[in-house]
Amino acid sequence: MKYNISFQERAKLSIAILSKQPVVTLKEAKEQAQWLNSTSKTNNKKERV
């Protein structure tokens, strides 16, 4: 991996990667957030002793 990369080069690479990903609608994002919230095991709050 190339470590000494400029901010502009990194931004161009991230834009290229994001453009290849499928578009997500607001409805799909909300459904995914609800699913993650319901299946998350870290959602249980610990009691302080």
N, C-alpha and C positions, 0 to 999 in steps of 0.2 A: 504494500500500500504506500502511496506517495504521501509523506507527512508534511513536507514543506510546500503547501498549496495555498494560493492567495484566497482571500475572502471572495473575490469576484469569480474565480474559477470554481470554488466550492458552490457558490450560488447558481452558476450555470449548470453544474452537474446535478444539483438538487432539483432544478426546474425540469431538466431532461428526465429524471427519474419519476417525478410527480406527473409529468405529462403522459407517461406510459400506464399509469394506474387508472382503473375504471372510475368513472364519476360516481359519487355517493350522494344520494338525495338527503334532504333534511329528515324525511320520514325514516329512511334506512339507518341514519345515524342515531336517531332517537331510539329505534328498536334495538340497535346494537348496545346502546348505553343501558337500556332497561335490562337486556339479557345479561350484560356483564354485572350489573348491580345485583341481580337476583342470584347469579351463580357464584359470585365472589365469596371466597371463604374468609377474606380479611375484613368482611363487612361487620363481623361480630366485634363489638367494642369490649375491651377488657376493663374489668373493674379495678380501681386503684385500691391497694391494701393499706 
